[in-house]
Amino acid sequence: MQPAGSVVYDTSMSHNSFGHLFRVTTWGESHGPAIGCAVDGCPPRLALMEGDIQPYLDKRRPGTSRFTTQRQEPDTVRILSGVFSEPGGVQLTTGAPIALQIENVDQRSKDYGDIAQKFRPGHADYTYQAKYGIRDYRGGGRSSARETAMRVAAGAIARKLLAGVTIRGALIQMGPLKIDRANWDWAEVDRNPFFSPDAKSVAAWADFLDERRKAGSSAGAIVEVVAEGVPAGWGAPLYGKLDQDLAGAMMSINAVKGVEIGDGFATAALSGEDNADEMRHGPDGKPVFLSNHAGGILGGISSGQPIVCRFAIKPTSSILTPRKTIDRDGNDADIMTKGRHDPCVGIRAVPVGEAMMALVLVDHMLRHRAQCGG
């Protein structure tokens, strides 16, 4: 019961769901007891076990090298609902919502006590306080990248539905250091801690990030995600464009400040002749494209070429170098963020970008099937 004359504000935190026919709703905070998600819209009779999901979570898991946060989370996933198996049978999805949960086991909330009343520059501290009038300062609460573990888990289910589609991501730039595309080797991505496709970049990146980390600083990065095997026809014109949804999906990832499809911003420097993805008739009756400046999407609809998306990650905002800020009372202050943080959040953003690509594609696959029956 509100006191007479009081003003009631609706400040509930909405917008925790992503997708249309394949819809994912996440819940939980960085330093809460657990994080989880509900996946709604998965078709029935899909074979699904925790073991189908865990390998993707292991790619994103913290504490796997000195170049990531040393928070030790096993990120062991549990399927709580939406599956069933007869005795001795294969566990299958039922068509009901699939609930997934990961326990948080290595929180160190005391690390954030000194910043409870201060706003970290570059973080969502101030904006969350301005919007909701309350915030969980322990690791950022809901705004923490810890939430992305559930995107990766949901993305693993999406991948199982995307038969014939291969989704791979790589780190192509760290700070000012770029890969040499002439050295691109997808097999190399899983052989180094940076998910780099260029073996020659690894040593330089390691030295660079060690220097940034020891200086109490951080670095930004660029991630590239490629989906191959997507047939022509997914997506819709105008307000249901495939590239529109991809851009929104990647921009929803923590610390992302820019997204491009295909050649992206570089197309502004091209001529119409150079930018045109010319075509010839192929032996199988399908067109053969002579280039892929469009990144596999034309008019918001997949062309059958590889879908190429890149996103830029800003430097980690939690750093040991003192920065100027204010506190909740409006007083000027200085702040340095202790605790365990990724010196380059772009590294572990690679499996997150892959997951978001999968979630967008499976949603568009189901929407295309519903409209066109294909």
C-alpha positions as CSV (number, residue, x, y, z in Angstrom):
1,M,0.0,0.0,0.0
2,Q,1.5,3.3,-1.1
3,P,1.1,6.3,1.2
4,A,-1.5,8.8,0.0
5,G,-0.2,11.3,-2.5
6,S,2.9,9.3,-3.3
7,V,4.0,8.7,-6.9
8,V,4.3,5.1,-8.1
9,Y,7.0,4.5,-10.7
10,D,7.2,1.3,-12.8
11,T,11.0,0.7,-13.0
12,S,11.0,-3.0,-13.6
13,M,13.9,-4.4,-15.6
14,S,12.3,-5.6,-18.8
15,H,13.9,-6.7,-22.1
16,N,15.6,-9.8,-20.9
17,S,14.4,-11.9,-23.9
18,F,15.9,-12.3,-27.4
19,G,14.4,-13.8,-30.5
20,H,10.9,-14.4,-32.0
21,L,10.1,-18.0,-32.7
22,F,13.3,-19.2,-31.0
23,R,13.2,-17.1,-27.9
24,V,15.8,-17.0,-25.1
25,T,15.2,-15.3,-21.7
26,T,18.1,-15.1,-19.3
27,W,18.2,-14.4,-15.6
28,G,20.7,-14.0,-12.8
29,E,23.5,-11.7,-11.6
30,S,27.3,-12.0,-11.6
31,H,27.5,-12.6,-7.9
32,G,24.2,-14.3,-7.3
33,P,23.9,-18.0,-6.5
34,A,23.3,-18.9,-10.1
35,I,22.6,-17.8,-13.6
36,G,20.2,-19.4,-16.1
37,C,17.9,-19.1,-19.1
38,A,14.7,-20.4,-20.6
39,V,14.8,-21.4,-24.3
40,D,11.3,-21.3,-25.8
41,G,10.4,-22.5,-29.3
42,C,12.8,-25.4,-29.7
43,P,11.1,-28.0,-31.8
44,P,10.4,-31.4,-30.2
45,R,12.4,-34.6,-30.7
46,L,15.8,-33.0,-30.8
47,A,18.4,-35.2,-29.1
48,L,19.9,-33.0,-26.3
49,M,22.2,-33.7,-23.4
50,E,24.3,-31.4,-21.2
51,G,27.3,-32.8,-23.1
52,D,26.0,-31.1,-26.2
53,I,26.2,-27.7,-24.5
54,Q,29.3,-28.0,-22.2
55,P,32.0,-27.8,-24.9
56,Y,30.9,-24.4,-26.0
57,L,30.7,-23.1,-22.4
58,D,34.3,-24.5,-21.8
59,K,35.5,-22.2,-24.7
60,R,34.0,-19.2,-22.9
61,R,34.9,-20.3,-19.4
62,P,37.0,-17.9,-17.3
63,G,40.4,-18.7,-15.8
64,T,41.6,-20.8,-18.8
65,S,44.8,-18.7,-19.3
66,R,46.7,-15.8,-17.8
67,F,45.1,-13.6,-20.5
68,T,41.5,-13.9,-19.0
69,T,40.0,-13.2,-15.6
70,Q,41.2,-15.6,-12.9
71,R,37.7,-16.2,-11.5
72,Q,37.4,-19.9,-11.4
73,E,34.0,-21.0,-12.6
74,P,33.5,-24.5,-13.9
75,D,30.3,-23.3,-15.7
76,T,28.8,-26.7,-15.5
77,V,25.3,-26.6,-17.1
78,R,22.2,-28.4,-16.0
79,I,19.1,-29.0,-18.0
80,L,16.1,-28.6,-15.7
81,S,13.2,-28.9,-18.0
82,G,12.0,-29.4,-21.6
83,V,13.6,-32.9,-22.2
84,F,12.4,-36.4,-21.7
85,S,13.6,-39.9,-22.4
86,E,12.0,-43.3,-22.1
87,P,13.9,-45.8,-20.0
88,G,17.1,-46.7,-21.9
89,G,16.2,-44.2,-24.6
90,V,17.8,-41.0,-26.0
91,Q,16.9,-37.8,-24.2
92,L,14.8,-35.7,-26.5
93,T,13.4,-32.2,-26.4
94,T,9.6,-32.1,-25.8
95,G,8.8,-28.8,-27.4
96,A,8.3,-27.3,-23.9
97,P,10.6,-24.5,-22.6
98,I,14.1,-25.7,-21.9
99,A,15.5,-24.4,-18.6
100,L,19.2,-24.2,-18.2
101,Q,21.2,-23.3,-15.1
102,I,24.8,-22.7,-14.1
103,E,25.8,-22.2,-10.5
104,N,28.2,-19.3,-9.5
105,V,30.8,-20.9,-7.2
106,D,33.7,-18.4,-7.1
107,Q,32.3,-15.0,-6.3
108,R,34.5,-12.5,-4.4
109,S,32.0,-9.8,-3.6
110,K,34.3,-8.1,-1.1
111,D,36.5,-6.9,-3.9
112,Y,33.8,-4.4,-4.8
113,G,33.2,-2.9,-1.4
114,D,35.4,0.1,-2.1
115,I,33.3,1.1,-5.1
116,A,29.8,0.6,-3.7
117,Q,29.3,4.3,-3.6
118,K,31.3,5.3,-6.7
119,F,30.5,5.0,-10.4
120,R,33.2,3.2,-12.5
121,P,33.9,5.2,-15.7
122,G,33.0,3.3,-18.8
123,H,30.7,0.9,-16.9
124,A,26.9,0.9,-16.6
125,D,27.1,1.9,-12.9
126,Y,25.8,5.4,-13.3
127,T,23.2,4.6,-16.0
128,Y,21.7,1.7,-14.0
129,Q,21.5,3.9,-10.9
130,A,19.9,6.7,-13.0
131,K,17.3,4.4,-14.5
132,Y,16.4,2.1,-11.6
133,G,17.4,3.9,-8.5
134,I,19.3,0.8,-7.3
135,R,22.2,-1.3,-8.7
136,D,24.1,-4.4,-7.8
137,Y,27.7,-3.1,-7.6
138,R,29.1,-6.6,-7.1
139,G,30.7,-7.3,-10.4
140,G,28.1,-5.2,-12.2
141,G,25.2,-7.5,-11.3
142,R,22.9,-7.9,-14.3
143,S,25.2,-5.8,-16.5
144,S,28.1,-8.2,-16.1
145,A,29.4,-10.2,-19.0
146,R,28.8,-13.2,-16.7
147,E,25.3,-13.3,-18.3
148,T,26.7,-14.2,-21.7
149,A,27.4,-17.8,-20.5
150,M,23.7,-18.4,-20.9
151,R,23.7,-17.0,-24.4
152,V,26.5,-19.5,-25.2
153,A,24.4,-22.4,-23.7
154,A,21.3,-21.4,-25.7
155,G,23.4,-21.0,-28.8
156,A,24.6,-24.6,-28.4
157,I,21.0,-25.7,-28.8
158,A,20.5,-23.5,-31.8
159,R,23.6,-25.0,-33.4
160,K,22.0,-28.5,-33.1
161,L,19.0,-27.3,-35.1
162,L,21.1,-25.6,-37.8
163,A,22.0,-28.8,-39.7
164,G,24.5,-28.1,-42.4
165,V,25.5,-24.6,-41.1
166,T,29.0,-24.1,-39.7
167,I,29.6,-21.1,-37.4
168,R,33.1,-20.1,-36.5
169,G,34.6,-17.0,-34.8
170,A,38.1,-15.5,-34.5
171,L,39.8,-12.6,-32.9
172,I,41.3,-10.5,-35.8
173,Q,42.6,-7.5,-33.9
174,M,43.8,-6.8,-30.4
175,G,44.4,-3.1,-29.6
176,P,46.3,-1.8,-32.6
177,L,47.7,-5.2,-33.6
178,K,45.9,-6.9,-36.6
179,I,46.3,-10.4,-38.0
180,D,47.7,-11.0,-41.4
181,R,44.8,-12.4,-43.4
182,A,47.2,-14.2,-45.7
183,N,48.0,-16.5,-42.7
184,W,44.3,-17.3,-42.0
185,D,43.9,-20.8,-40.7
186,W,40.7,-21.9,-39.0
187,A,42.4,-24.8,-37.4
188,E,44.8,-22.4,-35.6
189,V,41.9,-20.8,-33.7
190,D,41.6,-23.7,-31.3
191,R,45.4,-23.9,-30.8
192,N,46.0,-20.6,-29.0
193,P,44.4,-18.7,-26.1
194,F,43.3,-15.8,-28.2
195,F,41.2,-17.6,-30.8
196,S,43.5,-16.1,-33.5
197,P,43.5,-17.6,-37.0
198,D,47.0,-16.3,-37.6
199,A,49.7,-18.3,-35.7
200,K,52.2,-15.5,-36.2
201,S,50.1,-13.0,-34.3
202,V,50.1,-15.0,-31.0
203,A,53.5,-14.1,-29.6
204,A,53.0,-10.3,-30.3
205,W,49.6,-10.4,-28.8
206,A,50.8,-12.2,-25.7
207,D,53.6,-9.6,-25.1
208,F,51.2,-6.7,-25.8
209,L,48.5,-8.0,-23.4
210,D,51.1,-8.9,-20.7
211,E,52.3,-5.3,-20.8
212,R,48.8,-3.8,-20.6
213,R,47.9,-6.1,-17.7
214,K,51.0,-5.4,-15.7
215,A,50.4,-1.7,-16.2
216,G,46.9,-2.0,-14.7
217,S,45.3,-1.2,-18.1
218,S,43.4,-3.1,-20.7
219,A,42.9,-3.5,-24.5
220,G,40.0,-3.6,-27.0
221,A,39.6,-6.0,-29.9
222,I,37.7,-6.9,-33.0
223,V,36.0,-10.3,-33.5
224,E,34.9,-11.8,-36.8
225,V,32.1,-14.4,-37.0
226,V,31.4,-16.4,-40.2
227,A,28.5,-18.7,-40.9
228,E,28.8,-21.0,-43.9
229,G,26.1,-23.3,-45.3
230,V,23.2,-20.8,-44.8
231,P,20.9,-21.2,-47.8
232,A,19.6,-18.3,-49.9
233,G,16.3,-16.9,-48.6
234,W,16.5,-16.5,-44.9
235,G,15.5,-13.0,-43.6
236,A,12.9,-10.6,-44.7
237,P,12.8,-7.1,-46.3
238,L,12.4,-3.9,-44.4
239,Y,11.9,-4.5,-40.7
240,G,12.9,-8.2,-40.5
241,K,16.3,-8.1,-42.2
242,L,18.8,-10.8,-41.3
243,D,21.6,-8.3,-41.1
244,Q,19.4,-5.9,-39.0
245,D,18.9,-8.7,-36.4
246,L,22.6,-9.7,-36.6
247,A,23.7,-6.2,-35.9
248,G,21.3,-5.9,-32.9
249,A,22.4,-9.3,-31.6
250,M,26.1,-8.4,-31.7
251,M,25.5,-5.0,-30.3
252,S,23.7,-6.5,-27.3
253,I,27.0,-8.2,-26.2
254,N,28.7,-6.4,-23.4
255,A,31.3,-3.8,-24.4
256,V,30.5,-3.9,-28.1
257,K,30.6,-0.5,-29.7
258,G,30.5,-1.2,-33.4
259,V,29.2,-3.8,-35.8
260,E,29.6,-4.4,-39.5
261,I,28.4,-6.9,-42.1
262,G,30.6,-7.9,-44.9
263,D,33.0,-5.1,-45.8
264,G,31.0,-2.8,-43.6
265,F,32.5,0.7,-43.2
266,A,35.1,-0.1,-45.8
267,T,32.5,-0.1,-48.6
268,A,32.2,3.7,-48.2
269,A,35.6,3.9,-50.0
270,L,34.7,1.6,-52.8
271,S,33.2,2.4,-56.2
272,G,30.0,0.9,-57.4
273,E,31.9,-1.3,-59.7
274,D,34.2,-2.6,-57.0
275,N,31.4,-3.1,-54.5
276,A,29.1,-5.1,-56.8
277,D,29.2,-8.8,-56.0
278,E,29.0,-10.0,-59.6
279,M,27.4,-13.3,-60.5
280,R,27.8,-16.1,-63.0
281,H,25.6,-19.2,-63.6
282,G,26.9,-22.2,-61.7
283,P,27.0,-25.9,-62.8
284,D,24.4,-26.8,-60.2
285,G,22.0,-24.1,-61.4
286,K,22.8,-21.8,-58.5
287,P,24.6,-18.5,-58.9
288,V,28.3,-18.2,-58.4
289,F,29.3,-14.9,-56.8
290,L,32.7,-13.5,-57.8
291,S,33.1,-11.6,-54.5
292,N,31.3,-11.1,-51.1
293,H,31.5,-7.5,-50.2
294,A,27.9,-7.8,-48.9
295,G,28.8,-10.4,-46.3
296,G,26.2,-12.9,-47.6
297,I,23.1,-10.8,-47.1
298,L,21.3,-8.7,-49.8
299,G,18.2,-6.7,-49.1
300,G,18.1,-8.3,-45.6
301,I,17.9,-11.8,-47.1
302,S,20.7,-14.4,-47.2
303,S,22.3,-14.9,-50.6
304,G,23.8,-18.4,-49.9
305,Q,27.3,-17.0,-49.5
306,P,29.1,-17.1,-46.2
307,I,27.6,-14.6,-43.7
308,V,30.4,-12.4,-42.3
309,C,29.9,-10.2,-39.3
310,R,32.5,-8.2,-37.2
311,F,32.2,-6.4,-34.0
312,A,34.5,-4.0,-32.1
313,I,35.0,-4.5,-28.3
314,K,36.0,-1.5,-26.2
315,P,38.9,-1.9,-23.6
316,T,37.8,-3.4,-20.3
317,S,36.6,-0.6,-18.1
318,S,37.6,-2.3,-14.8
319,I,41.3,-1.3,-14.5
320,L,43.8,-0.6,-11.7
321,T,44.8,2.7,-13.1
322,P,43.1,5.5,-11.0
323,R,40.4,7.3,-12.9
324,K,38.3,10.4,-12.1
325,T,34.7,9.8,-11.2
326,I,31.9,10.9,-8.9
327,D,30.1,9.2,-6.0
328,R,26.4,8.7,-5.5
329,D,26.2,12.0,-3.6
330,G,27.7,13.9,-6.5
331,N,31.1,14.4,-5.0
332,D,34.2,14.2,-7.1
333,A,36.3,11.2,-6.4
334,D,39.0,8.9,-7.8
335,I,38.5,5.2,-8.4
336,M,40.5,2.1,-9.2
337,T,38.8,-1.3,-9.7
338,K,40.3,-4.2,-7.9
339,G,39.2,-7.8,-8.4
340,R,39.6,-10.3,-11.3
341,H,38.9,-8.9,-14.7
342,D,39.7,-9.8,-18.3
343,P,42.5,-7.5,-19.6
344,C,40.8,-7.9,-23.0
345,V,37.2,-9.0,-22.9
346,G,37.3,-9.5,-26.7
347,I,39.0,-12.9,-26.2
348,R,36.1,-14.6,-24.5
349,A,33.6,-12.6,-26.7
350,V,34.5,-15.0,-29.6
351,P,32.3,-17.9,-28.4
352,V,29.6,-15.3,-27.4
353,G,29.6,-13.9,-30.9
354,E,29.3,-17.4,-32.4
355,A,26.3,-18.1,-30.1
356,M,24.5,-14.9,-31.1
357,M,25.0,-15.7,-34.8
358,A,23.5,-19.1,-34.1
359,L,20.5,-17.7,-32.2
360,V,19.7,-15.2,-35.0
361,L,20.1,-17.8,-37.7
362,V,17.9,-20.5,-36.1
363,D,15.2,-17.9,-35.4
364,H,15.3,-16.8,-39.1
365,M,15.3,-20.5,-40.2
366,L,12.1,-21.1,-38.2
367,R,10.5,-17.9,-39.5
368,H,11.4,-18.8,-43.1
369,R,10.0,-22.3,-42.6
370,A,6.7,-20.9,-41.2
371,Q,6.3,-18.5,-44.1
372,C,7.6,-20.5,-47.0
373,G,7.6,-24.1,-45.8
374,G,11.2,-24.6,-46.7
